[in-house]
Amino acid sequence: MDGGAWLVVGLGNPGPGYARNRHNVGQMVLDVLAARMRASFKRHKTGAAVAEGRLSPGGPRAVLAKPETFMNESGRSAARLTRFYTVGVDRLIVVHDELDIPFGALRLKTGGGHGGHNGVRDIASALGSPEFMRVRVGIGRPPGRQDAADYVLRDFASTERSTLRVLLQDAADAVTALATDGLAAAQQTFNSLER
């Protein structure tokens, strides 16, 4: 990889039983990006499924990676990926679900706390730094008294699917904007979007 390449890690849990869960929205965004790049995911020795290509025609090169560990152990794979591809935390974008953001909204940021997200916490710990970019995909809070852990491990409701399709496209656009235009410009475009 050249110095201008990006590593984009989509968080989720492995296996078909989790594939459509709210907690796997980060990996769903990577599926959209891979389709745009006409790239296929292949198992990699870093403990992730990896697809490589350009985020847009003539645009920046990227490695898309889905850790094959459970969410709370995402850091091990992320650390191996950054070493293998020689990518610093400043060229790492992590895409993940966020309970504290309304469903249909995105928030982009660099660094800061993990907000109780175990995947983000584990990556920051494994890398020794929280200073990576994040595309935080809003899934909203669970209704009523439903437990948050139960809520994130459920599939999106049928009534949410049309908004989800647009949200995944927006999040994929946000990843490309971060790599192409930088954080400040991407935040101006995407942090105010709500579906």
N, C-alpha and C positions, 0 to 999 in steps of 0.2 A: 504494500500500500504506500502511496506517496504521502507526503506530509499534510496534504490538504484533505485527506479522507476522514470520514466520521464513523464512529461506532454507535449504532442505535440499538438499544436493548429494550425489548418489550416484555414486561413482567406478566406472569401468570403461573398456573400450575400445569404440570405435564399430563398428557393423556386425554382421550376423547371425552371422558366423563366431565371434565372441567372446561372444555374448549369454549362453550358459549356462556360461561359464568360471568357475572359482572367483574369479578376479580381478574379475569383474563382479557379485559378490554385492551390492555397494552399490546398483547400478542395479536389481537384482532386488527389493530392499527398496522402492525408490521405485515400482516397478510395483504392489506390494501397497498402498502408501499411495494411489496414484492411483486404484486400483480402489475403495478404501474411500471416497474423496472423489468418486467418479463423475466424474473429470476425465481428459482426454486430453492426451497430450504433443503439443506443436506446436513446430516449429522457431522459434527466436528469434534476433534479431540479435546476441545476446551469445555466440553459438557454442555454444548448448546447446539441448536439447529441454526444454521447460518445461510444467508443468501447475500450475494455481492452484486453490485452494479452501480449505476448512477441514479441519483434521486430524481433527476429530470434530464432531458436530452441536453448533452453538453454541460450538465451541472456537476456538482460535487460527487465524488465517489463515496460510497457508503457500504458498510457491512451491517446487515440487519441480523440480530441475534435473539433467539428465544432460549433462555436457560432451560435445561431439561431437569432441573431440580425443582423442589417445591418452593413456593414463593419466599418463605422465610430463610431459604438458603441460596438466594439469588447471587449473593456476593462472591461466592467461590467461582462461579462461572464468569461473572463480570470481570473479576480480577484476572482470571486466565485469559480472557479475550483481550483485555487491554495490554497484557504482556505479549501475547502472540502477535497481535497486529501493531504493537508499539504505538498505542494511542494513549495520550494523556487525558486526565479528567476534563480538561478544557475542550476536548473533542468527543466527549461522551454525552449522548442524549438518552435519558431513561424515560420510557413511556409507561405510565401506570394509572390505575384507577384512583379516584379520590372521593371519599365519603363527604368531605366538607365543602364540596363544590356541587352546585345543582346539576342534576342530570341534563345533559345537552350543552353544558358550558365547558370551556377549556381555560386553564391558567398555565402560563409558561413562567419559569423562574430558573435561577441558578442558585445552588447552595441552600442554606437554611436547614431547618430541622426536618425530621422525617414524618411529623404529624401522626405518629402511631402506625405508619405503614411499615410492616415488617420487612418487605422486600427492599424498600429504600433504605431502611436502617441497616440491613445486612450489607448492602452494596457500599454504603458510606464507611462502615466498619472495615470491610475487606480491602477497600482502596485507601483507607487512612485519610479520607477527605470527603466532605459532602459537596464539594464545589463542582458538581456536574450539572448539566442542564436537565430540566425535567419538563415533560409535557404531561400535565396533570389533567386527566380526563374525568369530568364530573359524572358520578353515578348517583349522587344524592344520598340522603340519609334513609334508613329503613323506615317504613310506615309503622305507626303505633309503637308497640313495645317489642317489635321483632329485634332479635339480637343482631348486632352488626356483623359478627362472624358468620352467622347463618345467611344473612342478606347477601354478602359479597360472594358466597358460594352457590347462589341461585342464578339461573339463567335470567336474562332480561325478559320482562313480560311481553306478551304479544302486542300490547298497546304501545310499547316503547320502541318497537323494531324499526318503524319508519324514521323516527328521530335518530335512532342508533346508526342507521346507514349514513345519514348526513354527518353525524358526529364523527364517525370513523374517517370519512373523507376530509373533514375539517382538521382532525388531528394529524392525518398524514400530510396535509398541506402545511400544518404548523411545523412539523419536523423538517420539511424541505425549506421552509422560510428561515428557521433557526440556522440551518447549515449554509444557506445562501445569503441571507440579509442580516443575520446577527440577532441577538436577543431583543434589543430595544425596539427594532422595527417589527419583529415578529410579535412582540407583546402588544404593540399598538394595534395590530390587525386582529389578533386572536383573543386577547384577554377580555374584550368587550362582547365577544360573540356569545349569544345564548339562543338555543333552539327551542 
